[in-house]
C-alpha cells in the first residue's frame, strides 16, 4: 500500500482510454494479420501514442492530442426536473460526451465534454425535456 500511495502521489494525472481486447481479435476486426497489427502498434508505441500490455491497449494523452482530442475538457453542470430525471439521464447517455455523473448538491448531473463539442452538446441539452438549467466551465490546464 505504501508503494501504491507513493506512485499515486508522485504520478501525474492523465487522460487515458483503454481497450481491453486481444490483439488477434483486434486484427480480425481491422481485416489485417496480427503481424501487420503489431507493426502499426509498434509505431504508435514509439510515438508514445499508446501503451500496450497483455489484453489491453491504452491511448495516451499524447495520442489523444494527435487525434485532436483535448486533455482540457469542458464541464457542464445540469439541473434536472425531479420527475424527469430518468428520461434525462437516458438521453445524456446517448450524447457524444467523455463522461457523465449523477451528483448530489445544487445540481443533478455533471458531464465532461470535449471542448470543441461544447456548443453542440449544449444545443442538444436544450432540447431534452426536463433539463432546467446548465452551467459550463472550460478547463485551462491540469493542476495535478
Backbone as a ProteinNet text record, in pm:
[ID]
protein_1_A
[PRIMARY]
XXXXXXXXXXXXXXXXXXXXXXXXXXXXXXXXXXXXXXXXXXXXXXXXXXXXXXXXXXXXXXXXXXXXXXXXXXXXXXXXXXXXXXXXXXXXXXXXXXXXXXXXXXXXXXXXXXXXXXXXXXXXXXXXXXXXXXXXXXXXXXXX
[TERTIARY]
81.9	0	86.6	202.1	292.7	343.1	379.8	426.2	313.6	194.4	80.2	55.6	62	42.2	148.9	276.2	384.5	366.1	328.3	306.2	195.7	89.7	-21.1	24.9	92.9	133.5	236.9	327.9	432.3	388.9	277.9	229.5	163.8	134.2	72.5	-63.4	-165.6	-299.5	-296.3	-350.3	-353.3	-491	-519	-638.1	-594.4	-649.1	-613.9	-741.1	-747.3	-858.6	-804.6	-866.8	-819.1	-913.5	-854.2	-927.7	-880.7	-973.1	-939.7	-984.8	-890.3	-919.7	-790.4	-802.2	-684.4	-646.1	-515.6	-468.8	-519.1	-536.1	-593.3	-731.7	-813.7	-949.9	-948.8	-859.5	-850	-805	-706.4	-658.3	-772.1	-851.7	-966.7	-1065	-1093.5	-1186.6	-1134	-1003	-942.4	-920.6	-933.4	-913.4	-767.1	-678.1	-534.7	-478.9	-356.8	-293.3	-247.2	-223.6	-172.5	-34.3	46.8	180.8	171.1	78.6	60.8	13.4	-77.4	-123.7	-7	80	195.2	288.1	304.5	386.8	326.6	194.6	126.7	130.8	107.8	111.4	250.1	354.5	491.8	517.4	470.6	488.7	417.8	296.4	220.8	285.7	340.1	412.1	536.2	611.9	734.3	705.6	586.9	545.5	485	477.1	412	263.7	200	56.9	-23.4	39	-28.7	67.3	8.7	80.1	6.7	82	18.2	65.5	-16.6	16.1	-70.2	-64.4	-141.1	-290.5	-356.4	-500.5	-551	-462.3	-510.6	-423.1	-483.2	-412.8	-466	-377	-414.4	-378.1	-471.4	-442.3	-401.1	-281.1	-226.5	-276.2	-245.8	-278.6	-216.3	-93.8	-27	-100.8	-150.7	-229.5	-360.2	-423.5	-547.9	-523.1	-411.9	-378.3	-356.5	-292.8	-270.4	-402.4	-505.1	-637.8	-717.6	-659.7	-730.5	-825.4	-807.9	-893	-816.8	-874.2	-806.9	-806.2	-698.8	-694.5	-746.2	-791.1	-852.3	-998.5	-1085.5	-1224.1	-1309.2	-1435.1	-1535.2	-1622.7	-1670.3	-1757.2	-1892.3	-1998.5	-2133.2	-2210.9	-2255.6	-2339.6	-2485	-2569	-2706.4	-2804.6	-2904.9	-3017.8	-3130.8	-3195.6	-3298	-3425.6	-3541.1	-3669.4	-3675	-3708.5	-3705.3	-3785.2	-3898.6	-3983.3	-3934.9	-3836.7	-3786.6	-3646.8	-3591	-3450.6	-3419.9	-3500.8	-3474	-3462.2	-3554.6	-3552.3	-3434.3	-3401.9	-3288.5	-3158.8	-3139.7	-3016.2	-3004.1	-3115.4	-3113.4	-3068.7	-3119.3	-3081.2	-2934.5	-2886.7	-2746.9	-2654.3	-2691.1	-2609.2	-2591.7	-2684.8	-2680.2	-2593	-2552.3	-2472.7	-2326.7	-2258.2	-2115.2	-2033	-2026.5	-1955.4	-1849	-1755.2	-1649.7	-1699.5	-1762.9	-1811.1	-1935.9	-2016.6	-2134.9	-2150.4	-2191.9	-2208.4	-2338.4	-2410.5	-2516.3	-2444.6	-2481.1	-2412.9	-2515.5	-2472.9	-2556.3	-2512.6	-2608.9	-2577.7	-2676.4	-2630.2	-2716.9	-2756.1	-2682.9	-2713.1	-2726.8	-2781.1	-2812.9	-2715.4	-2648.5	-2559	-2440.8	-2332.8	-2212.1	-2172.3	-2149	-2095.5	-1962.4	-1873.1	-1741.7	-1741.9	-1709.3	-1725.7	-1595.8	-1564.8	-1456.1	-1494.7	-1405.9	-1448.6	-1485.6	-1434.5	-1474.5	-1619.7	-1675	-1813.5	-1909.4	-1859.8	-1941.8	-2067.8	-2056.6	-2175	-2278.2	-2230.2	-2320.3	-2394	-2321.7	-2381.4	-2480.4	-2445.2	-2537.7	-2665.5	-2651.8	-2769.5	-2859.2	-2798.4	-2876.8	-2941.1	-2869.8	-2926.7	-3049.3	-3047.9	-3159.7	-3289.7	-3280.5	-3399.2	-3445.6	-3372	-3410.6	-3512.5	-3630.4	-3736.1	-3694	-3699.8	-3661.2	-3531.2	-3452.4	-3330.4	-3372.9	-3351	-3395.2	-3289	-3160.8	-3054.5	-2921.1	-2828.2	-2691.6	-2593.1	-2478.8	-2366.3	-2243.4	-2165.5	-2049.4	-1920.9	-1817.2	-1684.7	-1583.6	-1484.6	-1382	-1250.7	-1188.8	-1060	-950.7	-861.6	-749.3	-630.5	-594.3	-484.8	-496.3	-445.1	-447.1	-349.7	-388.7	-300.2	-226	-297.3	-236.4	-299.8
-119.6	0	126.4	118.3	233.2	264.8	161.3	181.2	238.5	183	233.1	379.9	418	557.1	647.4	603.6	683.9	701.3	593.6	602.8	702.8	697.8	792	935.6	959.3	1095.1	1152.9	1072.5	1121.1	1116.9	1048.6	1034.5	1161.4	1157.3	1270.2	1225.9	1309.1	1277.5	1281.7	1180.3	1174.4	1130.8	1159.6	1108.4	987.3	873	751.8	677.5	625.7	542.4	402.6	306	167.9	80.1	-2.5	-104.5	-238.7	-316.1	-448.8	-551	-590	-681.2	-750.7	-875	-947.2	-893.8	-892.5	-839.6	-922.5	-1052.2	-1135.2	-1085.6	-1055.4	-1008.2	-871	-783.6	-650.3	-661.1	-746.5	-765.2	-815.3	-908.8	-959.7	-848.6	-763.8	-652.5	-554.8	-535.9	-444.1	-508.6	-640.5	-711.8	-721.4	-727.8	-740	-855.2	-895	-1001.7	-946.2	-1036.5	-993.6	-931.9	-984.6	-929.4	-785.6	-760.8	-624.5	-530.9	-580	-500.2	-464.7	-560.6	-535.1	-428.9	-425.6	-321.5	-184.3	-173.2	-44.6	-7.1	-104.2	-76.8	-32.1	-95	-56.7	88.6	130.9	270.5	365.6	329.2	413.8	416.3	302.1	296.2	384	377.4	457.2	607.2	646.1	786.4	823.9	727.1	743.9	778.4	729.8	749.3	641.5	525	415	345	270.3	174.5	42.5	-66.2	-196.1	-292.2	-391.1	-496.6	-617	-717	-838.5	-808	-807.8	-790.1	-647.3	-548.3	-410	-321.7	-213.5	-106.3	24.2	109.7	240.3	347.5	435.1	554.7	660.6	714.8	811.6	952.6	1043.3	1184.2	1237.4	1196.3	1239.4	1184	1060.6	1002.2	1075.7	1113.4	1190.2	1324.4	1389.7	1518.1	1500.8	1388.7	1363.4	1347.7	1300.6	1285.6	1415.3	1517.7	1645.3	1648.1	1554.1	1549	1613.6	1716.4	1794.3	1720.5	1735.7	1680.8	1784.4	1899.9	2003.2	2016.7	1935.7	1930.3	2044.7	2042.1	2132.1	2050.2	2116.7	2053.7	2123.1	2046	2102.6	2047.6	2138.7	2102.9	2122.3	2024.4	2023.4	2011.2	2100.7	2088.5	2020.8	1925.4	1843.8	1847.9	1852.6	1840.6	1704.5	1700.5	1573.2	1460.9	1488.1	1384.7	1340.3	1409.7	1380.2	1319.5	1294.2	1251.4	1127.6	1024.6	900.1	923	998	1026.4	1112.1	1210.6	1298.5	1218.7	1134.9	1056.4	960.7	906.2	815.9	892.1	1013.9	1095.4	1138.8	1168.9	1209.1	1096.7	972.7	858.3	849	904.4	898.5	1007.9	1106.7	1218.2	1178.5	1249.1	1225.4	1300.3	1241.3	1302.7	1206.1	1260.5	1174.9	1096.7	1164.8	1100.1	1171.4	1103.1	1163.3	1106.5	1192.5	1152.4	1208.6	1130.9	1183.4	1234.6	1353.1	1409.4	1464.6	1478.3	1536.3	1680.4	1766	1906.4	1996.1	2113	2211	2171.6	2079.4	2031.8	1880	1824.7	1681.8	1597.3	1658.3	1580.9	1666.3	1597.7	1660.8	1580.6	1649.1	1580.1	1643.7	1560.1	1604.8	1590.8	1699.5	1710.1	1757.6	1704.6	1760.1	1904.9	1999	2138.7	2184	2119.6	2156.3	2114.9	2025.7	1980.4	2048.4	2143.2	2204.7	2269.2	2351.2	2417.8	2316.8	2213.7	2109.7	2039.8	2005.6	1935.6	2026.4	2153.1	2246.1	2262.6	2266.1	2275.8	2152.9	2035.2	1911.8	1905.3	1950.1	1950.5	2040.5	2151.1	2245.1	2184.8	2078.6	2013.5	1893.4	1859.4	1745.1	1792.1	1731.8	1766.9	1729.2	1827	1803.8	1871.7	1915.7	1990.9	2133.6	2175	2307.1	2413.9	2376.4	2476	2405.9	2476.4	2425.1	2536.6	2497.4	2589.5	2518.8	2590.9	2531	2596.4	2513.3	2560.4	2489.2	2562.6	2505.5	2500.5	2382.5	2367.1	2436.8	2503.9	2572	2478	2418.8	2323.5	2243.9	2121.4	2044.7	2104.2	2102.6	2148.4	2028.5	1919.1	1796.3	1677.9
0	0	0	67.3	70.2	-71.2	-146.8	-283.7	-369.9	-356	-432.5	-401.2	-273.6	-232.8	-294.3	-291.7	-347.9	-498.7	-567.9	-712.3	-742.9	-663.9	-683	-658.5	-547.1	-510.2	-604.8	-655.4	-744.8	-891.3	-916.8	-1053.9	-1105	-1229.4	-1298.4	-1350.3	-1329.4	-1380.3	-1532.4	-1594.1	-1739.9	-1786.6	-1909.5	-1975.7	-2055.9	-2025.2	-2097.5	-2133.2	-2252.3	-2293.4	-2313.6	-2247.8	-2252.2	-2332	-2415.5	-2490.1	-2437.2	-2384.2	-2332.3	-2435.6	-2520	-2630.1	-2669.7	-2706.8	-2754.4	-2891.9	-2918.4	-3045.6	-3163.5	-3145.5	-3252.6	-3291.7	-3189.8	-3215.6	-3283	-3238.7	-3299.2	-3444.6	-3471.7	-3609.1	-3698.4	-3649	-3726	-3757.2	-3657.8	-3679.9	-3784	-3785.8	-3882.3	-4018.7	-4023.4	-4150.4	-4190.4	-4090	-4117.4	-4033.4	-4063.8	-3986	-3851.1	-3757.2	-3626.7	-3642.7	-3734.3	-3757	-3809.4	-3901.2	-3953.5	-3842.6	-3759.5	-3645.8	-3554.9	-3526.9	-3440.3	-3496.6	-3628	-3691.4	-3662.7	-3680.1	-3655.6	-3508	-3420.3	-3277	-3232.3	-3288.2	-3252.6	-3290.2	-3408	-3449.8	-3353.2	-3314.5	-3221.7	-3083	-3039.5	-2910.8	-2914.7	-3024.2	-3038	-3035.6	-3080.6	-3075.9	-2940.6	-2849.7	-2718.4	-2729.6	-2835	-2852.8	-2781.2	-2758.6	-2690.6	-2595	-2502.2	-2418.1	-2436.3	-2441.5	-2459.8	-2351.8	-2330.5	-2235.8	-2269.9	-2187.5	-2212.5	-2202.5	-2316.2	-2319	-2314.9	-2326.8	-2327.5	-2415.2	-2462.8	-2533.5	-2475.1	-2426.4	-2374.1	-2475.4	-2505.9	-2584.7	-2483.6	-2497.2	-2401.3	-2430.1	-2338.7	-2359.7	-2487.6	-2517.3	-2640.6	-2763.2	-2752.4	-2861.4	-2880.7	-2770.6	-2780.4	-2847.3	-2810.1	-2873.8	-3023.6	-3062.5	-3205.7	-3280.1	-3209.2	-3269.6	-3265	-3200.9	-3188.6	-3070.4	-2977.5	-2858.5	-2744.4	-2688	-2584.8	-2451.8	-2378.2	-2242.7	-2143.1	-2192.9	-2109.4	-2150.3	-2090.2	-2134.7	-2080.8	-2117.3	-2061.2	-1966.6	-1862.8	-1764.5	-1770.3	-1777.4	-1781.4	-1662.4	-1577.1	-1463	-1504.2	-1472.1	-1521.2	-1405.7	-1405	-1312.5	-1389	-1322	-1386.5	-1303.5	-1370	-1300.7	-1233.4	-1103.6	-1030.6	-1097.3	-1154.2	-1214.2	-1351.8	-1405.3	-1539.9	-1539.5	-1420.6	-1411.2	-1494.7	-1483.1	-1556.2	-1705.8	-1762.1	-1905.4	-1946	-1861.2	-1891.1	-1888.9	-1787.3	-1778.2	-1896	-1939.4	-2055.4	-2180.6	-2200	-2316.2	-2307.7	-2186.6	-2170.2	-2213.9	-2183.7	-2223.1	-2374.3	-2449.6	-2596	-2657.4	-2578.1	-2629.7	-2648.6	-2737.4	-2764.5	-2659.7	-2539.1	-2428	-2377.1	-2297.6	-2243	-2122.2	-2026.3	-1903.8	-1856	-1777.2	-1716.2	-1575.4	-1482.9	-1343.8	-1288.2	-1210.5	-1124.9	-1001.7	-956.2	-839.6	-740.9	-616.6	-512.4	-490.5	-459.5	-434.4	-505.7	-546	-611.6	-753.2	-811.9	-946.9	-943.5	-1050.9	-1053.6	-1133.2	-1230.2	-1315.9	-1359.2	-1389.4	-1442.9	-1564.7	-1676	-1792.9	-1830.4	-1877.9	-1923.6	-2074.8	-2141.9	-2285.9	-2350.3	-2465.8	-2546.9	-2575.2	-2544.1	-2551.9	-2692.2	-2794.3	-2930.3	-2958.9	-2875	-2892.5	-2795.3	-2717.5	-2613.4	-2669.1	-2772.9	-2829.6	-2878	-2945.5	-2996.8	-2882	-2776.7	-2662.7	-2590.5	-2570.9	-2505.4	-2586	-2717.2	-2803	-2786.1	-2785.8	-2768.8	-2630.9	-2527.6	-2392.7	-2384.1	-2459	-2452.7	-2505.2	-2584.2	-2638.8	-2555.2	-2450.3	-2366.3	-2263.5	-2268	-2174.2	-2032.3	-1943	-1804.6	-1765.4	-1862.6	-1831.2	-1798.3	-1673.4	-1627.8	-1648.6	-1630.2	-1636.3	-1658.2	-1722.1	-1737.6	-1705.4	-1655.6	-1635.6	-1689.9	-1769.8	-1836.1	-1790.1	-1777.3	-1739.4	-1827.5	-1875.6	-1962	-1884.4	-1880.6	-1812.6	-1892.6	-1823	-1887.7	-1895.8	-1781.4	-1774.8	-1646.7	-1647.9	-1523.8	-1421.9	-1296	-1189.1	-1130.9	-1114.4	-1063.7	-1131.1
[MASK]
++++++++++++++++++++++++++++++++++++++++++++++++++++++++++++++++++++++++++++++++++++++++++++++++++++++++++++++++++++++++++++++++++++++++++++++++

